Amino acid sequence: MVPKKSPLVLRMIVLVFAMVCGVYICSICLKQISTHSKAGYLHVQVIQKPCPEPQIEPWEIPYVHYPKPKTYSRAECACNPVRYFAILSMQRSGSGWFETLLNNHTNISSNGEIFSVKVRRSNTSTIGETLDKIYRLDWLSSASKNECTAAVGLKWMLNQGLMQHHADIVEYFNTRGVSVIFLFRRNLLRRMISVLANSYDRDVKLLNGTHKSHVHSPHEAEILANYKPIINATLLIPNLKQVEETTAKALEYFKSTRHIILYYEDVVKNHTLIDVQHFLKVPLRELKSRQVKIHKGSLSSQIKNWDDVQKTLKGTHFENFLHSDYRK
């Protein structure tokens, strides 16, 4: 006779089998849920189409850029080409007024004297980082046009690290395709008057206790123009020679860059800046500025010791500064 199996053992076998099946079924379900969850959060990478080739001359290619800002998207303007530029000048040479004309153009952003802050020009690394931020369109200022900018740059004075680090800066400009706009004054005596008057107002603050390098009303201009500086006749010629030499050095240092040379006196006579707009390859626009010229008229009415200055410059190659005049 075959002995009967215990009901308890049979129940245990059934229970174990049921547990194994349950665990297996649960594991299958969990895998399906996990796969579905991952599919729900799948990252889809959008491949941006390359910008179409611009219709330009081969020599222009290094100067045409498609910057990608880190702080925002250029969106529909991503394929709008951008030109990089730098205005190289000296204080009181009309660069402030010139820059307001440029910024009146809807497609030009000139961001002012970025390197007037010493830490930004402390070495070539900080200079390069600052320039990268400007030309990447990540430098936000009142002049920024951002998304649809067609030309972006800054104003850079010769005494703001430009001459000290000229070799590295020239290499940066040539490597990155930055065009240079030189802006100087022909009449260095008029520039000297402006420098001395601006320095005086920085201390005295003639306009209700506020110093202004540039003004927007004839009344304010008249107040500032009332000050007549006394020019040191002994140092006059050495100072004029120094400015001439600095200008000549700058032109020599940066001659390998793509550049244009402008003079304030010419811009005063014709401030449409058509040649500059062509140089930057932007659509031609009528440009206007709210700034008002401070020192106008004959030099004899602007210098307190005019006779001394006249005697010092007569017979030198600076004598023509005494006579050249212009109106604005």
VOBA-1610 file (N, C-alpha, C; in pm, whole numbers, padded with zeros to 5 digits, always signed):
BEGIN
Met+00086-00118+00000Met+00000+00000+00000Met+00091+00124+00000Val+00059+00225-00094Val+00138+00349-00101Val+00088+00446+00005Pro+00181+00495+00085Pro+00138+00584+00194Pro+00087+00718+00138Lys-00016+00777+00200Lys-00072+00905+00158Lys+00017+01021+00204Lys+00030+01126+00110Lys+00110+01245+00146Lys+00031+01333+00239Ser+00105+01393+00324Ser+00042+01481+00423Ser-00019+01602+00354Pro-00142+01639+00389Pro-00205+01759+00332Pro-00124+01886+00359Leu-00052+01891+00470Leu+00027+02008+00506Leu+00141+02029+00406Val+00203+01921+00366Val+00315+01931+00271Val+00265+01981+00136Leu+00149+01927+00093Leu+00092+01970-00034Leu+00058+02119-00033Arg+00001+02162+00078Arg-00033+02304+00090Arg+00093+02392+00083Met+00200+02347+00147Met+00325+02423+00146Met+00380+02433+00005Ile+00373+02322-00070Ile+00424+02323-00209Ile+00345+02422-00294Val+00211+02417-00279Val+00125+02509-00355Val+00155+02654-00319Leu+00175+02680-00189Leu+00202+02817-00141Leu+00333+02869-00197Val+00437+02787-00194Val+00569+02828-00247Val+00560+02856-00395Phe+00489+02769-00469Phe+00473+02787-00612Phe+00401+02919-00644Ala+00297+02946-00563Ala+00221+03070-00581Ala+00308+03193-00554Met+00392+03186-00451Met+00480+03298-00417Met+00582+03323-00528Val+00639+03215-00581Val+00738+03228-00689Val+00673+03293-00812Cys+00553+03244-00845Cys+00481+03302-00960Cys+00449+03450-00937Gly+00411+03484-00813Gly+00378+03623-00781Gly+00498+03715-00794Val+00612+03668-00742Val+00734+03749-00750Val+00774+03770-00895Tyr+00762+03664-00975Tyr+00799+03673-01117Tyr+00709+03773-01190Ile+00578+03759-01163Ile+00482+03851-01228Ile+00508+03995-01188Cys+00538+04019-01059Cys+00565+04156-01008Cys+00689+04214-01073Ser+00792+04131-01087Ser+00916+04180-01147Ser+00894+04223-01292Ile+00814+04144-01364Ile+00782+04179-01503Ile+00707+04311-01510Cys+00612+04328-01419Cys+00533+04454-01416Cys+00621+04574-01385Leu+00711+04558-01287Leu+00799+04669-01249Leu+00890+04710-01364Lys+00941+04615-01440Lys+01025+04645-01555Lys+00949+04725-01659Gln+00822+04685-01681Gln+00741+04757-01778Gln+00712+04900-01734Ile+00683+04916-01604Ile+00657+05051-01549Ile+00780+05138-01561Ser+00898+05081-01528Ser+01024+05156-01535Ser+01054+05199-01677Thr+01034+05111-01772Thr+01059+05143-01913Thr+00965+05253-01960His+00840+05246-01920His+00741+05348-01957His+00777+05483-01898Ser+00826+05482-01771Ser+00863+05606-01702Ser+00979+05674-01772Lys+01079+05593-01811Lys+01195+05650-01877Lys+01156+05708-02013Ala+01067+05640-02080Ala+01023+05689-02210Ala+00953+05822-02198Gly+00884+05842-02087Gly+00811+05967-02066Gly+00903+06085-02049Tyr+01027+06062-01996Tyr+01122+06170-01971Tyr+01238+06167-02071Leu+01220+06105-02184Leu+01326+06092-02282Leu+01363+06231-02336His+01495+06264-02334His+01542+06394-02383His+01557+06389-02534Val+01486+06474-02601Val+01492+06480-02746Val+01583+06595-02784Gln+01694+06568-02849Gln+01789+06670-02890Gln+01750+06724-03027Val+01734+06857-03031Val+01699+06921-03157Val+01827+06961-03229Ile+01846+06916-03347Ile+01965+06947-03425Ile+01939+07075-03505Gln+02019+07178-03472Gln+01999+07306-03539Gln+02064+07303-03677Lys+01990+07348-03775Lys+02042+07351-03910Lys+02149+07459-03921Pro+02255+07434-03995Pro+02359+07536-04012Pro+02305+07657-04086Cys+02361+07775-04055Cys+02315+07897-04122Cys+02358+07895-04268Pro+02278+07948-04356Pro+02314+07952-04498Pro+02436+08039-04522Glu+02512+08007-04623Glu+02632+08083-04655Glu+02594+08225-04697Pro+02653+08328-04632Pro+02620+08465-04672Pro+02681+08500-04807Gln+02614+08588-04878Gln+02663+08630-05009Gln+02764+08742-04992Ile+02890+08705-04964Ile+02995+08803-04937Ile+03121+08765-05014Glu+03213+08862-05020Glu+03342+08837-05083Glu+03425+08744-04993Pro+03513+08664-05051Pro+03595+08572-04969Pro+03675+08640-04859Trp+03725+08763-04884Trp+03806+08830-04782Trp+03724+08869-04659Glu+03591+08878-04676Glu+03504+08919-04564Glu+03474+08806-04467Ile+03495+08682-04510Ile+03454+08567-04429Ile+03507+08570-04285Pro+03634+08605-04261Pro+03682+08608-04121Pro+03614+08712-04033Tyr+03546+08809-04095Tyr+03485+08918-04020Tyr+03334+08901-04002Val+03282+08787-04045Val+03139+08759-04030Val+03121+08650-03925His+03038+08677-03824His+03026+08587-03709His+02880+08555-03679Tyr+02862+08441-03611Tyr+02729+08399-03566Tyr+02741+08365-03416Pro+02750+08467-03331Pro+02772+08443-03188Pro+02657+08368-03122Lys+02693+08291-03018Lys+02593+08216-02942Lys+02602+08259-02794Pro+02517+08354-02754Pro+02520+08401-02615Pro+02489+08288-02517Lys+02546+08299-02397Lys+02520+08200-02293Lys+02396+08237-02211Thr+02360+08366-02211Thr+02254+08414-02122Thr+02116+08420-02188Tyr+02108+08403-02319Tyr+01979+08405-02387Tyr+01997+08344-02526Ser+01887+08325-02596Ser+01892+08270-02731Ser+01866+08380-02833Arg+01939+08376-02942Arg+01917+08474-03048Arg+01792+08439-03130Ala+01739+08321-03106Ala+01613+08277-03168Ala+01615+08296-03320Glu+01517+08370-03371Glu+01505+08383-03517Glu+01620+08464-03577Cys+01699+08532-03491Cys+01812+08612-03540Cys+01944+08533-03535Ala+01937+08404-03503Ala+02059+08324-03488Ala+02144+08322-03614Cys+02081+08334-03729Cys+02154+08331-03856Cys+02179+08470-03913Asn+02151+08574-03832Asn+02187+08709-03873Asn+02336+08731-03845Pro+02418+08756-03946Pro+02562+08772-03922Pro+02593+08897-03841Val+02700+08890-03763Val+02740+09001-03676Val+02885+09037-03706Arg+02913+09167-03715Arg+03050+09216-03729Arg+03100+09268-03594Tyr+03227+09241-03564Tyr+03288+09288-03439Tyr+03373+09412-03470Phe+03367+09512-03379Phe+03449+09631-03399Phe+03497+09686-03265Ala+03599+09773-03273Ala+03649+09844-03155Ala+03686+09986-03199Ile+03637+10086-03124Ile+03671+10225-03151Ile+03794+10258-03066Leu+03906+10287-03130Leu+04029+10323-03058Leu+04048+10473-03066Ser+04058+10536-02949Ser+04061+10682-02947Ser+04134+10731-02823Met+04128+10864-02804Met+04184+10928-02684Met+04075+11014-02621Gln+04088+11036-02490Gln+03989+11116-02420Gln+03976+11254-02486Arg+03853+11304-02490Arg+03819+11436-02544Arg+03853+11449-02692Ser+03828+11341-02764Ser+03849+11341-02910Ser+03718+11324-02985Gly+03607+11338-02914Gly+03476+11326-02979Gly+03422+11185-02983Ser+03488+11092-02912Ser+03445+10952-02919Ser+03310+10928-02853Gly+03279+11006-02748Gly+03149+10991-02682Gly+03035+11029-02775Trp+03050+11143-02842Trp+02949+11189-02939Trp+02941+11092-03056Phe+03057+11049-03105Phe+03063+10954-03217Phe+02989+10825-03181Glu+03006+10778-03058Glu+02942+10653-03017Glu+02791+10668-03008Thr+02743+10784-02967Thr+02597+10804-02963Thr+02538+10800-03103Leu+02613+10848-03201Leu+02568+10839-03340Leu+02557+10693-03383Leu+02660+10613-03353Leu+02657+10472-03388Leu+02540+10401-03322Asn+02519+10428-03193Asn+02413+10359-03119Asn+02274+10405-03161Asn+02267+10512-03238Asn+02138+10555-03293Asn+02094+10462-03405His+02187+10382-03455His+02155+10283-03558His+02090+10162-03492Thr+01982+10114-03549Thr+01905+10006-03486Thr+01981+09873-03480Asn+02087+09860-03560Asn+02158+09732-03565Asn+02299+09737-03508Ile+02337+09851-03446Ile+02473+09864-03392Ile+02468+09879-03241Ser+02554+09805-03171Ser+02567+09815-03025Ser+02713+09844-02991Ser+02738+09968-02945Ser+02872+10004-02897Ser+02861+10029-02747Asn+02935+09950-02669Asn+02910+09939-02525Asn+02990+10033-02435Gly+03046+10139-02493Gly+03114+10238-02409Gly+03256+10199-02370Glu+03310+10273-02271Glu+03448+10251-02226Glu+03452+10136-02125Ile+03445+10015-02174Ile+03445+09896-02090Ile+03572+09888-02006Phe+03686+09928-02065Phe+03815+09912-01996Phe+03855+10034-01915Ser+03759+10124-01888Ser+03787+10230-01791Ser+03794+10172-01651Val+03736+10054-01631Val+03745+09980-01504Val+03878+09903-01505Lys+03968+09937-01413Lys+04105+09887-01417Lys+04115+09735-01409Val+04029+09672-01329Val+04040+09527-01310Val+04018+09453-01442Arg+03942+09509-01531Arg+03914+09443-01660Arg+04035+09445-01753Arg+04129+09536-01727Arg+04248+09546-01812Arg+04375+09512-01736Ser+04361+09443-01624Ser+04477+09414-01538Ser+04578+09323-01605Asn+04534+09234-01693Asn+04625+09147-01767Asn+04556+09099-01895Thr+04631+09028-01979Thr+04575+08986-02108Thr+04461+08885-02091Ser+04464+08809-01982Ser+04356+08710-01960Ser+04223+08779-01933Thr+04225+08879-01843Thr+04101+08950-01812Thr+04053+09031-01933Ile+04147+09084-02010Ile+04109+09156-02132Ile+04040+09062-02230Gly+04099+08943-02250Gly+04040+08845-02341Gly+03903+08798-02296Glu+03888+08773-02166Glu+03759+08729-02112Glu+03652+08836-02132Thr+03691+08962-02110Thr+03596+09072-02127Thr+03555+09086-02272Leu+03653+09081-02362Leu+03621+09090-02505Leu+03533+08974-02550Asp+03562+08854-02501Asp+03479+08737-02537Asp+03333+08761-02499Lys+03312+08816-02381Lys+03176+08840-02333Lys+03104+08944-02419Ile+03178+09047-02460Ile+03119+09152-02544Ile+03080+09095-02680Tyr+03175+09025-02744Tyr+03151+08977-02880Tyr+03061+08854-02884Arg+03041+08791-02769Arg+02944+08680-02760Arg+02802+08734-02744Leu+02791+08867-02732Leu+02662+08937-02711Leu+02607+08914-02571Asp+02693+08881-02476Asp+02649+08860-02338Asp+02673+08983-02251Trp+02729+09089-02308Trp+02752+09211-02231Trp+02626+09297-02239Leu+02558+09310-02128Leu+02431+09384-02127Leu+02453+09528-02084Ser+02413+09621-02167Ser+02424+09764-02136Ser+02308+09835-02203Ser+02301+09966-02181Ser+02192+10043-02241Ser+02202+10045-02394Ala+02321+10013-02446Ala+02341+10014-02591Ala+02307+09880-02655Ser+02283+09776-02576Ser+02264+09642-02630Ser+02138+09632-02715Lys+02154+09578-02836Lys+02040+09546-02922Lys+02012+09396-02916Asn+02110+09322-02861Asn+02101+09178-02837Asn+02068+09094-02960Glu+01947+09035-02964Glu+01918+08929-03061Glu+01954+08964-03205Cys+01914+09080-03251Cys+01931+09114-03392Cys+02041+09216-03418Thr+02137+09223-03329Thr+02253+09310-03350Thr+02329+09266-03475Ala+02369+09363-03557Ala+02447+09333-03677Ala+02593+09374-03662Ala+02623+09460-03564Ala+02760+09501-03536Ala+02771+09531-03388Val+02870+09475-03321Val+02885+09494-03177Val+03031+09530-03146Gly+03048+09622-03051Gly+03183+09662-03016Gly+03189+09746-02890Leu+03297+09823-02879Leu+03321+09904-02760Leu+03407+10023-02797Lys+03419+10113-02701Lys+03508+10229-02715Lys+03628+10203-02624Trp+03749+10217-02678Trp+03869+10180-02602Trp+03972+10291-02613Met+04003+10356-02500Met+04101+10463-02498Met+04243+10405-02499Leu+04335+10477-02564Leu+04472+10427-02579Leu+04542+10406-02444Asn+04502+10483-02343Asn+04567+10471-02211Asn+04496+10373-02118Gln+04412+10288-02173Gln+04340+10190-02091Gln+04389+10047-02121Gly+04522+10030-02116Gly+04582+09899-02138Gly+04603+09862-02283Leu+04553+09945-02372Leu+04559+09914-02515Leu+04702+09916-02569Met+04779+10018-02531Met+04917+10029-02578Met+05008+09932-02503Gln+04980+09913-02376Gln+05063+09824-02292Gln+05057+09680-02342His+04938+09634-02383His+04920+09495-02426His+04891+09487-02576His+04945+09579-02653His+04906+09591-02794His+04931+09464-02876Ala+05041+09394-02850Ala+05072+09275-02930Ala+04965+09167-02914Asp+04925+09140-02789Asp+04822+09038-02764Asp+04686+09082-02816Ile+04659+09212-02806Ile+04529+09263-02852Ile+04520+09257-03004Val+04629+09290-03072Val+04632+09279-03218Val+04609+09134-03260Glu+04675+09042-03191Glu+04655+08900-03222Glu+04510+08859-03202Tyr+04449+08906-03093Tyr+04307+08876-03066Tyr+04220+08931-03178Phe+04243+09057-03215Phe+04162+09121-03319Phe+04173+09045-03451Asn+04295+09009-03488Asn+04315+08941-03616Asn+04262+08798-03614Thr+04275+08731-03499Thr+04225+08594-03487Thr+04073+08590-03485Arg+04013+08684-03414Arg+03868+08683-03396Arg+03794+08767-03501Gly+03866+08830-03590Gly+03801+08909-03695Gly+03737+09036-03644Val+03811+09114-03565Val+03761+09241-03510Val+03814+09356-03595Ser+03725+09442-03643Ser+03765+09558-03722Ser+03787+09678-03629Val+03883+09762-03665Val+03920+09876-03581Val+03876+10007-03644Ile+03816+10094-03563Ile+03780+10229-03605Ile+03866+10326-03524Phe+03964+10389-03588Phe+04045+10491-03521Phe+03969+10623-03527Leu+03965+10694-03415Leu+03905+10827-03412Leu+03997+10922-03336Phe+04052+11020-03406Phe+04143+11117-03345Phe+04099+11259-03379Arg+04167+11356-03318Arg+04144+11497-03351Arg+04266+11550-03424Arg+04242+11629-03526Arg+04354+11694-03595Arg+04408+11810-03511Asn+04316+11890-03459Asn+04357+12007-03381Asn+04378+11966-03235Leu+04501+11937-03200Leu+04532+11889-03066Leu+04524+12001-02962Leu+04529+12126-03006Leu+04514+12237-02912Leu+04370+12244-02862Arg+04275+12223-02951Arg+04134+12221-02910Arg+04108+12103-02816Arg+04173+11991-02845Arg+04158+11876-02756Arg+04212+11909-02617Met+04325+11980-02610Met+04384+12016-02482Met+04290+12106-02401Ile+04225+12199-02468Ile+04128+12286-02400Ile+04017+12201-02340Ser+03967+12106-02416Ser+03859+12019-02368Ser+03904+11934-02250Val+04027+11884-02255Val+04081+11802-02145Val+04091+11886-02017Leu+04146+12007-02028Leu+04163+12093-01911Leu+04028+12137-01854Ala+03934+12172-01941Ala+03801+12215-01895Ala+03726+12100-01828Asn+03738+11981-01884Asn+03671+11864-01825Asn+03731+11830-01689Ser+03863+11842-01677Ser+03931+11816-01549Ser+03888+11918-01444Tyr+03875+12043-01486Tyr+03830+12149-01394Tyr+03689+12122-01344Asp+03599+12085-01436Asp+03460+12060-01396Asp+03447+11936-01310Arg+03538+11840-01325Arg+03533+11720-01240Arg+03553+11759-01093Asp+03631+11863-01069Asp+03655+11909-00932Asp+03549+12010-00885Val+03514+12103-00973Val+03425+12214-00934Val+03278+12179-00950Lys+03244+12100-01050Lys+03105+12058-01078Lys+03015+12180-01099Leu+03033+12243-01213Leu+02964+12369-01243Leu+02814+12354-01260Leu+02767+12238-01301Leu+02624+12219-01328Leu+02552+12168-01204Asn+02518+12261-01117Asn+02443+12228-00994Asn+02507+12116-00912Gly+02640+12123-00902Gly+02711+12024-00821Gly+02727+11889-00886Thr+02704+11881-01019Thr+02716+11754-01092Thr+02819+11768-01204His+02909+11672-01212His+03006+11674-01321His+02948+11604-01443Lys+02958+11671-01558Lys+02912+11611-01683Lys+03019+11627-01789Ser+03059+11514-01846Ser+03157+11518-01955Ser+03090+11556-02086His+02960+11523-02098His+02884+11555-02218His+02749+11614-02176Val+02697+11705-02255Val+02571+11771-02219Val+02472+11760-02335His+02343+11784-02303His+02237+11769-02403His+02156+11897-02422Ser+02203+12008-02367Ser+02131+12133-02386Ser+02231+12248-02410Pro+02193+12346-02494Pro+02281+12462-02519Pro+02311+12540-02391His+02214+12542-02299His+02234+12616-02173His+02347+12554-02091Glu+02345+12421-02078Glu+02452+12353-02003Glu+02586+12371-02073Ala+02586+12365-02206Ala+02710+12382-02282Ala+02768+12522-02260Glu+02680+12622-02255Glu+02726+12760-02234Glu+02789+12778-02097Ile+02731+12714-01996Ile+02786+12724-01859Ile+02927+12665-01854Leu+02943+12546-01914Leu+03074+12480-01911Leu+03176+12557-01995Ala+03131+12617-02107Ala+03222+12688-02196Ala+03271+12819-02137Asn+03205+12869-02032Asn+03248+12995-01969Asn+03385+12983-01903Tyr+03423+12860-01866Tyr+03554+12841-01804Tyr+03662+12847-01912Lys+03762+12934-01893Lys+03873+12946-01986Lys+04002+12901-01916Pro+04058+12790-01958Pro+04178+12740-01892Pro+04303+12823-01923Ile+04397+12819-01829Ile+04530+12875-01852Ile+04620+12760-01893Ile+04679+12769-02011Ile+04764+12662-02063Ile+04909+12691-02029Asn+04978+12592-01976Asn+05119+12604-01942Asn+05199+12616-02072Ala+05247+12737-02102Ala+05316+12762-02228Ala+05448+12686-02236Thr+05512+12663-02124Thr+05640+12592-02123Thr+05623+12446-02163Leu+05515+12383-02116Leu+05491+12240-02144Leu+05404+12217-02267Leu+05358+12325-02330Leu+05262+12313-02439Leu+05316+12228-02555Ile+05432+12264-02608Ile+05487+12190-02723Ile+05523+12046-02686Pro+05592+12021-02571Pro+05617+11881-02533Pro+05490+11798-02520Asn+05384+11858-02466Asn+05257+11785-02452Asn+05194+11752-02587Leu+05197+11849-02679Leu+05142+11826-02813Leu+05222+11718-02886Lys+05356+11721-02870Lys+05441+11619-02933Lys+05411+11481-02878Gln+05388+11473-02747Gln+05359+11344-02685Gln+05230+11283-02741Val+05128+11366-02759Val+05001+11317-02814Val+05022+11270-02958Glu+05099+11347-03035Glu+05129+11308-03173Glu+05201+11173-03178Glu+05300+11157-03091Glu+05377+11032-03089Glu+05291+10913-03048Thr+05204+10933-02950Thr+05115+10825-02905Thr+05021+10783-03018Thr+04967+10882-03089Thr+04879+10852-03202Thr+04952+10773-03310Ala+05075+10817-03342Ala+05154+10750-03444Ala+05186+10606-03403Lys+05218+10586-03276Lys+05247+10451-03225Lys+05124+10360-03238Ala+05009+10413-03202Ala+04885+10333-03210Ala+04858+10290-03354Leu+04875+10382-03448Leu+04853+10349-03588Leu+04953+10244-03636Glu+05075+10252-03586Glu+05177+10154-03623Glu+05148+10017-03562Tyr+05112+10017-03433Tyr+05085+09891-03362Tyr+04971+09812-03427Phe+04867+09884-03470Phe+04745+09817-03516Phe+04728+09821-03669Lys+04836+09847-03741Lys+04827+09859-03886Lys+04791+09727-03955Ser+04817+09615-03889Ser+04787+09485-03952Ser+04639+09447-03940Thr+04562+09523-03863Thr+04420+09493-03847Thr+04342+09554-03964Arg+04221+09506-03985Arg+04130+09574-04078Arg+04083+09700-04007His+04110+09818-04066His+04079+09940-03992His+04040+10054-04085Ile+03982+10156-04022Ile+03948+10281-04089Ile+03992+10393-03996Ile+04044+10504-04053Ile+04092+10617-03973Ile+03999+10736-03993Leu+03945+10785-03882Leu+03854+10901-03886Leu+03911+11013-03801Tyr+03872+11136-03838Tyr+03909+11252-03758Tyr+03781+11327-03718Tyr+03782+11370-03594Tyr+03663+11435-03536Tyr+03616+11551-03622Glu+03710+11631-03672Glu+03673+11747-03752Glu+03593+11708-03876Asp+03627+11595-03936Asp+03554+11548-04055Asp+03415+11498-04018Val+03405+11432-03903Val+03275+11381-03858Val+03181+11496-03825Val+03236+11605-03770Val+03156+11723-03738Val+03092+11779-03865Lys+03171+11784-03972Lys+03119+11840-04098Lys+03018+11747-04165Asn+03034+11617-04145Asn+02944+11522-04210Asn+02922+11404-04117His+02821+11415-04030His+02801+11311-03929His+02703+11201-03974Thr+02688+11184-04106Thr+02605+11073-04154Thr+02678+10939-04134Leu+02812+10946-04127Leu+02894+10825-04106Leu+02867+10717-04211Ile+02845+10760-04334Ile+02818+10662-04440Ile+02937+10569-04458Asp+03060+10624-04452Asp+03178+10539-04470Asp+03191+10437-04357Val+03152+10476-04236Val+03158+10383-04122Val+03050+10275-04137Gln+02931+10314-04178Gln+02824+10216-04197Gln+02861+10116-04306His+02925+10163-04412His+02974+10072-04516His+03083+09981-04459Phe+03169+10037-04377Phe+03280+09962-04317Phe+03228+09848-04230Leu+03119+09874-04156Leu+03059+09774-04069Leu+02955+09687-04141Lys+02930+09717-04267Lys+02837+09638-04349Lys+02696+09632-04289Val+02650+09748-04240Val+02513+09756-04188Val+02428+09838-04283Pro+02295+09823-04280Pro+02208+09904-04366Pro+02227+10052-04337Leu+02226+10134-04440Leu+02246+10278-04423Leu+02126+10340-04352Arg+02155+10419-04249Arg+02051+10488-04172Arg+02095+10632-04147Glu+01999+10722-04129Glu+02031+10857-04084Glu+02058+10852-03934Leu+02172+10903-03892Leu+02213+10893-03752Leu+02207+11029-03683Lys+02156+11029-03561Lys+02142+11154-03485Lys+02194+11136-03343Ser+02231+11248-03282Ser+02276+11247-03142Ser+02217+11366-03069Arg+02187+11345-02943Arg+02132+11454-02860Arg+02241+11539-02796Gln+02365+11496-02807Gln+02474+11570-02743Gln+02497+11705-02810Val+02533+11804-02727Val+02556+11941-02775Val+02704+11975-02755Lys+02764+12034-02857Lys+02905+12072-02850Lys+02925+12181-02746Ile+03032+12169-02666Ile+03058+12263-02557Ile+03141+12382-02604His+03258+12354-02663His+03349+12462-02702His+03336+12491-02851Lys+03288+12612-02882Lys+03269+12654-03020Lys+03335+12790-03041Gly+03352+12826-03168Gly+03407+12957-03200Gly+03558+12960-03199Ser+03613+13081-03202Ser+03758+13099-03214Ser+03829+13056-03086Leu+03951+13009-03102Leu+04029+12965-02987Leu+04067+13081-02895Ser+04082+13199-02952Ser+04122+13316-02871Ser+04021+13346-02761Ser+03894+13303-02781Ser+03790+13328-02681Ser+03780+13214-02579Gln+03863+13110-02596Gln+03852+12994-02509Gln+03974+12972-02418Ile+04081+13049-02441Ile+04205+13033-02363Ile+04234+13165-02292Lys+04256+13158-02163Lys+04275+13279-02083Lys+04407+13348-02119Asn+04514+13271-02135Asn+04644+13329-02171Asn+04673+13308-02319Trp+04582+13355-02402Trp+04589+13334-02546Trp+04719+13389-02606Asp+04762+13505-02562Asp+04883+13566-02618Asp+05004+13477-02595Asp+05015+13419-02476Asp+05129+13330-02446Asp+05127+13207-02537Val+05009+13152-02557Val+04995+13033-02641Val+05030+13066-02785Gln+04986+13181-02831Gln+05014+13224-02968Gln+05164+13237-02992Lys+05232+13304-02900Lys+05377+13325-02913Lys+05452+13191-02912Thr+05405+13097-02830Thr+05473+12968-02817Thr+05462+12885-02945Leu+05349+12889-03010Leu+05325+12803-03126Leu+05366+12865-03259Lys+05380+12996-03264Lys+05417+13061-03390Lys+05557+13016-03433Gly+05568+12982-03562Gly+05695+12937-03615Gly+05720+12788-03599Thr+05627+12715-03533Thr+05639+12570-03518Thr+05538+12502-03610His+05551+12370-03625His+05454+12302-03713His+05318+12286-03647Phe+05307+12337-03522Phe+05177+12337-03454Phe+05103+12470-03475Glu+05163+12563-03548Glu+05103+12695-03564Glu+04965+12689-03628Asn+04943+12592-03716Asn+04813+12583-03784Asn+04699+12557-03687Phe+04729+12505-03566Phe+04625+12483-03466Phe+04562+12615-03422Leu+04634+12724-03435Leu+04585+12855-03391Leu+04474+12907-03483His+04475+12861-03607His+04387+12921-03707His+04272+12830-03751Ser+04295+12699-03749Ser+04192+12608-03801Ser+04067+12620-03716Asp+03954+12627-03783Asp+03826+12644-03714Asp+03721+12562-03786Tyr+03613+12535-03717Tyr+03502+12462-03776Tyr+03378+12493-03696Arg+03266+12466-03755Arg+03136+12488-03689Arg+03063+12358-03677Lys+02975+12351-03579Lys+02890+12233-03566Lys+02748+12279-03544
//
